[in-house]
Amino acid sequence: MSFSDVIVRRDFPALRERSEGTVPVYLDSACMSLVPQAVLGAMEEYYRDFPGCAGRSLHRFAEEVSHRYERSRELCSEFLSLGDPRGIVFLRNATEALNLVGQGLPWKRGDRVLISDQEHNSNLVLWQRLAAERGIRIDVLALPESGFDLEQLRGQLHRSTRLVSLFHTSNLDGRSLPIREIAEVVHDHGAQLLVDGCQAAPHLPVDLRELRVDYYAVSAHKMMGPTGVGFLAAPFEQLSGLRPLLTGGETVEWSTLTQHALRPPPHRFEAGLQNYAGVLGTGAAIEYLGRIGRDQITAHDRALNARVSRGLADQPRVHVLGPSAPADRPSVYAFALDGVDPADAALFLDAGHHVMVRSGRHCVHSWYEARGLEGNVRASFYAYNTEADADALVNGVTELLERVPESAPKTTARRTMAAPARARPKRKR
Ligand SMILES: Cc1ncc(COP(=O)(O)O)c(C=O)c1O
């Protein structure tokens, strides 16, 4: 029995066998991960047992939720080895965390931000807006096919570069950047480093004190937590320099009809009544991940990725994106198929093999646009996936390629998909 058979699979209600005898093969965790029962339970418990609002009323429901809300903050701080829960700001998602930094910094016209050419729209569009509205300039670091060139980074830092904003792990091809080394170069230059940790924090041990990043953005829904919760992690002093995105209830110490005094971070950034159930669910997700261990998760991702990579290595029509070694892109197997539209491939895999993957441009439109590419298919792995899942993907892609000749018009896969799927034996887990 493998790691996930023993440890986690049964904890995820979404992976249960369905009435028709099928078991979902969920390979889309880079988009959104599945949620274990422990997280569902924590959220339900809030609404069922102490549905109060934190930090306002003094009754027992409010006391309970206040205590647990702050406990989740401590867990987030421990999860990233930040060393100070006051540096955790709960927000709606990672996009909001990136925006809090981007819109909260005191920019001057002509200040520059450096990003890579492989950023999610969440780490691109906000800079374009700031360029239009506040006169900042955007520089773009063209990443090599694999690896990272620190000299290239040094060469692109200008005197007026104030911020470098990069992904930690790419949602496009699964590669990770050497954040510790990057932080050193950026700080030597006198700039700050913002890291989009959405795809890294769920899979890798992240130690922010060791990495020395200035701001780190995370979303709960990619790490077994609920949707609608993300957080920004930063040293407390760093947060004090940001202007809140929103103001209102919970953000102030006092107000008169003409003035107010903001609370210290992180509360000044958490305007209005919060998503308590979601934040408590996030804490439960972190505890759950802690029981598995992210070292274990990385090793597990690697093994599954290697299995798929081996299984499809002899298919000349399969083109894998990113680093050639699966160990360098553990959680993501992104691929294009000669002669098959990515959306058709995704539909075929789902309909015929119950394999759920993502297709398209993965919110990194700029990268595809620059290369004249239409998009591709992305399978992503997590702790609950099994070797059987990896094999289902390999079998599905192999069958698709057999059914759709390379020269066929791209719509053939869609028609093929409509044909009844080959009867398959019930899968054992
Ligand atoms: C690398 C990366 N950055 C940012 C985001 C946006 O995250 P959220 O939806 O939590 O704002 C995603 C989500 O897919 C992502 O993969």
The ligand as an SDF file (V2000), in Angstrom:
LIG
                    3D

 16 16  0  0  0  0  0  0  0  0999 V2000
    0.5700   30.8390   -9.0700 C   0  0  0  0  0  0  0  0  0  0  0  0
   -0.7770   31.3980   -8.7300 C   0  0  0  0  0  0  0  0  0  0  0  0
   -0.8850   32.6550   -8.3060 N   0  0  0  0  0  0  0  0  0  0  0  0
   -2.0540   33.2040   -7.9710 C   0  0  0  0  0  0  0  0  0  0  0  0
   -3.2300   32.4820   -8.0670 C   0  0  0  0  0  0  0  0  0  0  0  0
   -4.5150   33.1210   -7.6620 C   0  0  0  0  0  0  0  0  0  0  0  0
   -4.9340   32.6090   -6.4530 O   0  0  0  0  0  0  0  0  0  0  0  0
   -6.3210   33.0160   -5.7850 P   0  0  0  0  0  0  0  0  0  0  0  0
   -7.3710   32.4430   -6.6420 O   0  0  0  0  0  0  0  0  0  0  0  0
   -6.2530   32.4340   -4.4180 O   0  0  0  0  0  0  0  0  0  0  0  0
   -6.3790   34.4840   -5.7450 O   0  0  0  0  0  0  0  0  0  0  0  0
   -3.1860   31.1630   -8.5030 C   0  0  0  0  0  0  0  0  0  0  0  0
   -4.4100   30.3790   -8.6500 C   0  0  0  0  0  0  0  0  0  0  0  0
   -4.5480   29.5700   -9.5240 O   0  0  0  0  0  0  0  0  0  0  0  0
   -1.9280   30.6060   -8.8390 C   0  0  0  0  0  0  0  0  0  0  0  0
   -1.8230   29.3450   -9.2630 O   0  0  0  0  0  0  0  0  0  0  0  0
  1  2  1  0
  2  3  1  0
  2 15  2  0
  3  4  2  0
  4  5  1  0
  5  6  1  0
  5 12  2  0
  6  7  1  0
  7  8  1  0
  8  9  2  0
  8 10  1  0
  8 11  1  0
 12 13  1  0
 12 15  1  0
 13 14  2  0
 15 16  1  0
M  END
$$$$
